[in-house]
Amino acid sequence: MTVARLVATVAAPLDPASADAPHVLHWPGRRFLVQRGDTELVVLDLDREGTEVRFTAPWPRRYGSVTVSPTGDVAVFAGVHAVRAVEATGATRWEVRHGCWGSACPLTHTSFAEYADDDEDHRYPDSGSAAASADGKLVWAHVRGPLSGDNESEEDDQELWLVLDADDGRVLGRAETGTVASVSYHTPHPDPAQMGLSIGEGEEDSPALWGRWDGQRLTAERIGIERLLLGVSPSGGRLLTVDLGQWSLCLHRAEDRSVLRKLDAQGTVPAHPASAGEDRVYWDYEGAFIDDDTIIAGTSECDARYGTARHWRIDTRGMTLRGEVSYPFPVSGPPRSAGDGTWFTVSEDRGALHLWRPADED
């Protein structure tokens, strides 16, 4: 059994009734608590107490996703019609307009106001995502084509993976993903020239892609078959994935994405004590590298019916289960990476974020 030591509890800066749950974005040496509301984004520096930045949101939170720069001074909103970089002053640093993520909408919009009141095609749009590179010089973005200014063609509605200049939004590279997404998310790598992208298509072939930018060309290759990317080890040498059925965790070599080892939930993770032993045990769609040799993974989704979340410590050297994580109080939801050898959980009411570290590493 691994005992978890509480490092800190941070109150959510926004009312959870009208905001997304808080989460952590991290890069080497920087960790931010980020919480999105309909009108603003709040960023708290977890390593510099009292440092808070608030960004004005260009559209409500259901219209896309958001990320921030490693320096915390720019927010990048990936919306229905554009990727927009916003400074803390409220000024738009740059914007890249693209094809609409709205249901069957063929237009390339110039502003959110054009579809703000359209409940038929834009109330519940699909979405892409964006992420900053580790050095803050690039923004990677998954969008729907065409880009504003592109010549029209039969391939206009192709989804694109872009590499953008973080200073001015120039498109440096692009690659077609060959997907029909409903949602996506990025997984950064310590090397600014590499990035992971998981794309949810609502189907069994939803892919995970691995991108490399050589300064001239962006290449994207699939990671296995029907797998979602959960994390990258601190050294950048290993990737962690789970299959769409949530049966097994796989450890991959980052260089070529080959499978090194895997760990099945069934037959390895014990059934929940409150169950009759007949329920299938499966992994969460979240997990956290603590260091290159240690993963904290959860079975909170399949345990939810019993009112408790179980998390597990895994040794990557053999992909072996080291035992359940013991917390000083019940936790909810999956474990997520918080950088610097820590992971985080969110309280059940989404009003607080808890940071954890293995007690045996103190």
N, C-alpha and C positions, 0 to 999 in steps of 0.2 A: 504494500500500500504506500502511496505517496501522499504526504501531508502538504497541503497548500497553505502558504503563509500570505495573509492579506497585506499587500503593499500599500494600498490606498483605496479609499472610496470617494468618488467624485460625483457630486450632485449634477444632474442634467441641467444645463442652463435654461432650457425651454420647457414649457409645460408639455408633458408627454401626451396629453389629450389632443394637442393640436400640432404635434411635431413627430418626426421619425425618432426611433430609438437612437441614443447616442452610440457612436462607435469610435474606434481608434484607427488613425492613419499613421504609419511610421516609416521612417527611413533611418539609416545609420546615424545615430546621434540626435534624432528629432522624433518626438511623439506628440500627436495632437488628438484631443477629444474633439469630435466633429458632430454637430447636431443640426439637422435641417428642419426649418419650419416653412410655412407657406410664404412668408414675407422676408425671412432672413436666414442666414447661415451663421452659426456661432462656432468659433474655433478657439479652444483653450489649449495653451501650451502646457503639457503635463510635466515638463521638466523645468519650467520657469513659472513658479507660482504667481498667480495674479495677472498673467499675460493673457488677455482676451481680445479677439478681433471679431467684429460683426460685419457681415457682408449683406447688402441688399440683394434679395433674390429677384431675378428678372421675370419669373413665372412661378406659380404654385408648385409644391413639391411633387404632385402626381405627374407632372409633365417632365419626367426625366430624372437624372441623377446629378451628383456634384462631387468634385474632389478639390483638393487644395495643393498649392505648391509646397515643396519641402521647407521653404522659408516662412510659410504661413501668411504671406502678404497678398496672394492672389487666389481667388476661387475660380474654378472652371466648371461651368454649368453645361452639362450635355442634355440639351432639350429636344423638343419635338422637331424643330425646324433649324436649329443652329447649335453650335458649340461656342459659348461665350466666356471670355476671361474677364473677370470683374475685380477691380482693386478695392481696397478697404474704404476708399473715399466714395465708392459708388460709381466711379467712372468705368466705362467699358474700355479695356485695354485692346481687345480685338474680338472679332466675331467671324466664324466660318459658317456660312449658311449652306444647308444641304437639303436633300429631298425629305419630304414630310414622313414622320413615323405614324401619322394618323391612319386609321383603317381605310384602305383603298383611296387615299387622297393623292392625286397626281401633281399637286402644286408644290412649288418652291416658295415658301412664304418669306416675307421680308420682316414680319414682326409677329409677336405672340397675339396681339390684338386681333389679327385676322381670323383666328379660330378660337379665341377665348370663350365665346358663347355658343360654340358648336357642340352640342351634346350628342349628336348622332355619330360623327366620324372621329371626333377628337377628345371625347370625354375620358376614354380609357385607352390611350395610345400605347403602341409598342415603344421601346426605347433602346438606345445604345448606351455608351458609357465613355468615360475618359479617365486617364491617369497620368500623373507626372512621372518623368524619369527620375532616377535616384539623384542625379546632379541638378535637377530642376531646369535643364536647358531644353527639354523636349516635352511635348504633350502627345500622348497616344490617344486616338479617338476612334471609336466604332460608330459609323454613321450610315445613313441610307443615301445613296446617290440620287440625282447628280449633285455635284457641288455647284454653288453659284458661280457662273462664268464658264462652266463646262459646255462644250458643244453638245447639242442634243443628239441622242442616238437610241437605238433599240435597247441598249443596255443601261439606260438611265436609272432604273430602279435597283441596280445591283448594290448590295451592301459593301461598304469600303472600310478598310482599316487604314487609318492615316497616322503619319508622323508629322507633327507640327512644330514650328519654332515657337518656344514658349514666350519669347519677347514680343513677336509681332503676328503670330498665327499663320505665317506662311506655310503652305503645304510642301513639305520636303520629300515625302514619299507616300505611296499608296499601294494597296493590294486588295483585290476583290476577295471576299470571304466565302462566297458561294453559299450563303446562308439565308434563311428567312426568319429573322429573330423576333422574339417577343420581348427579350431582355438580354443584357450582357453585363459582364463585369471584368475588370482588369486585375491582374496579379503582378505587381512590380517585381523586378529583379535588381540586385545590387549593381549590376552592370547596366548603365543607362541605355545601352544599345540593344537590350533584350527586354521582352515583356510577354506576359501570358494574357490570353483572352478566352473566357468561357462564354459561350453563346447558348442561351436557352431558346429552343424553337418550339417547345411544347410537344416534342416528338422524341422518339427513342434515339435518334441519331444526332442530338444536340452536341456540337463539337467543342473541344478545347483546342485553341491554336497557340503556337509558340512563334513569336515574331523576332526577327533580327534586322537591325538597321546598320548597314555598313558605311553610312555617310552618303551613299548614292542610291541605294535600292533597298526596299523593304521586302523581305521574304517571310512567308507565313506557312507553317507546316502543322499538321494535326498531331496532337499528343494521344497516341493510342486510338482506341475506338470506343465511342460512347462513354467518355470519361470527363469529369469536371475537375478543374484545377483548384486545389485547396490552398496551396502555399508553396513558398520557395525557402529553402534552408538559408540561414544567415550567411553562409559562405557563397551561396548561389550555385553550389554544385549538385543539389538534389531538388527534385520536385515531388509534391505529394498530390495524388489524385484519388478520386472515388468514382466508381462506376455509377451510372444513372440509377441502377437498381439498389445501390447502397450496400452491396454485398461485401466488397473488399476495398481496402486501402492499398494503393500501389506506390512504391517508392521508385522514382525514375532518375536516371542520370540526366542532368540538364543538358549536357553537351549534345546528346543524340536522342534524348527522350526515351531511351530503352528502359524496360522494366528491370529493376534490380531485385526487388523482393516485394511480396504482397502479404497482407494479413486479412483473412476472412473474419467477419464478425460471428457468423454462425459456427458454433463448435469451439470458439475461442473466448468470446465474451459470455459470462454466465447470464442466465435468464434473470430478469428482475425478481427480487425476493417476493414481491407482492403478486407475481404472476403464477399461473399454474404450470409454467414451463412449456407452454404450447405456442406462445407468441414468438414470431420471428424477431430476432435481434439484428439491428442493422445500424450502420454508421450514419452520423449526421452529414449534411452538406457543408460543414465547417470543420476546421481543424487548425492547430497551431504548432509550428516549429518553435521549440524553446531554445534549442541549439541544434547543431548538425546531427547530434546523436539522439535527440529526444523530441517526441511529438506528444501533445495533449490532444486527444480526440474524444468525441462524445457519442453517446447513444441517446441523447435527450429527446429526440423526436419520437422514437419508439417507446421510450419510458414515460412520455408525457401523460398517458392515461393514469399513471400511478402517482402523479403529483410531484415527482422528484426527477432531477436530472443527474445522470451518471456520466462521469468523465474518466478517461483512462490514460495512463502513461505508457508510451510505446518506445522501445529501444530500436532505433533505426538500423543498428548494426546487424540485427537478425530479424527485424520487424517482429519482435516478440512483445507480448503484453507483460508489462511490469506490475500491473495491478491497478486498482481503482484509486482515484484521487479523493482524499478525505478533506472536506472543507469544514471550517469552524461553524458554519451555518448553511442551511440549504441554499443552493443556487438554482437558477433557471436558465434554460436555453443552452446552446452549444458554447464551447470554448473558442475564442478567437485570438489571433496573434496580436500582441501589443508591443513587440520589439524589446530589445535589451533583456532577453531571457524571461520575459513575462507574458502572461495571457490575460484576457479580460472576459468577464461575464456581465450581463445587464440584469438588473433586478426585475422581478416579475412585473412590477408596475411601470417599468422603463424610466423611473425617476432617478436612478443612480447607476453608475458604472463602477465595477470592482476590478482592481488590478491584483494579480496573483503571481507568486513565485514559489517554486518548490522549496520547502523548509530545509531540506537536506543540502541546499546550495548556499545557505547563509554562512 
